[in-house]
């Protein structure tokens, strides 16, 4: 992932808007400095994407102060959209 950033001459990212630890580590290990990590604001996450965000934060995504790591019990209570055929 960092290759296109290096090709464009990026050496520093002021505000990195991503919760992915894989992206963050790949970029920083390649020598690009990240000043601030910004999690996706909860109000921008669609209601039916709550399951995905909760699972990602549980799995280790960095949610900053916007998200707390749910317990396994809390994770089982998260509901997605209803299925309709």
C-alpha positions as CSV (number, residue, x, y, z in Angstrom):
1,X,0.0,0.0,0.0
2,X,2.7,2.6,0.7
3,X,4.3,2.2,-2.8
4,X,2.0,4.7,-4.5
5,X,2.5,7.1,-1.6
6,X,6.3,6.9,-2.0
7,X,5.9,7.3,-5.8
8,X,3.9,10.5,-5.2
9,X,6.7,11.7,-2.9
10,X,4.7,11.5,0.4
11,X,7.0,11.5,3.4
12,X,4.5,12.7,6.0
13,X,0.7,12.4,6.6
14,X,-0.7,15.1,9.0
15,X,-4.1,13.5,9.6
16,X,-4.6,9.8,8.8
17,X,-8.3,9.0,8.6
18,X,-8.4,5.3,8.9
19,X,-8.9,2.8,11.7
20,X,-6.9,0.1,10.0
21,X,-3.8,-1.0,12.0
22,X,-2.6,-2.9,8.9
23,X,-2.5,0.3,6.8
24,X,-1.0,2.4,9.6
25,X,1.8,-0.1,10.2
26,X,2.5,-0.6,6.5
27,X,2.8,3.1,6.0
28,X,4.9,3.9,9.1
29,X,7.2,0.9,8.6
30,X,8.0,2.2,5.1
31,X,9.3,5.4,6.6
32,X,6.3,7.7,6.2
33,X,5.5,9.7,9.4
34,X,1.9,9.9,10.6
35,X,1.2,12.8,13.0
36,X,-2.4,12.0,14.0
37,X,-4.7,9.1,13.6
38,X,-8.3,10.1,13.2
39,X,-11.0,7.4,13.6
40,X,-14.1,7.5,11.5
41,X,-16.7,9.6,13.4
42,X,-19.5,7.4,14.7
43,X,-22.1,9.8,13.2
44,X,-20.8,9.0,9.8
45,X,-21.1,5.3,10.2
46,X,-24.5,4.0,8.8
47,X,-26.7,2.3,11.3
48,X,-26.5,-1.0,9.5
49,X,-22.7,-0.9,9.5
50,X,-22.5,-1.1,13.3
51,X,-21.9,-4.8,13.1
52,X,-18.8,-4.3,10.9
53,X,-17.4,-1.5,12.9
54,X,-17.9,-3.3,16.3
55,X,-16.2,-6.4,14.9
56,X,-13.3,-4.4,13.5
57,X,-12.7,-2.6,16.8
58,X,-13.0,-5.9,18.6
59,X,-10.4,-7.4,16.3
60,X,-8.0,-4.6,16.9
61,X,-8.8,-1.6,14.7
62,X,-7.9,1.7,16.4
63,X,-11.1,3.5,17.3
64,X,-9.4,6.2,19.4
65,X,-11.7,7.7,22.0
66,X,-14.7,7.4,19.6
67,X,-15.1,3.6,20.0
68,X,-14.5,1.3,23.0
69,X,-13.5,-2.3,22.5
70,X,-16.7,-4.3,23.1
71,X,-16.8,-7.5,25.2
72,X,-17.7,-10.8,23.5
73,X,-21.1,-10.4,25.2
74,X,-21.7,-6.9,23.9
75,X,-20.5,-7.9,20.5
76,X,-23.2,-10.6,20.3
77,X,-25.9,-8.0,21.0
78,X,-25.0,-5.8,18.0
79,X,-27.6,-6.1,15.3
80,X,-27.3,-5.4,11.6
81,X,-30.1,-4.7,9.1
82,X,-33.1,-7.1,8.9
83,X,-33.1,-9.6,6.1
84,X,-35.9,-9.4,3.6
85,X,-36.4,-11.7,0.7
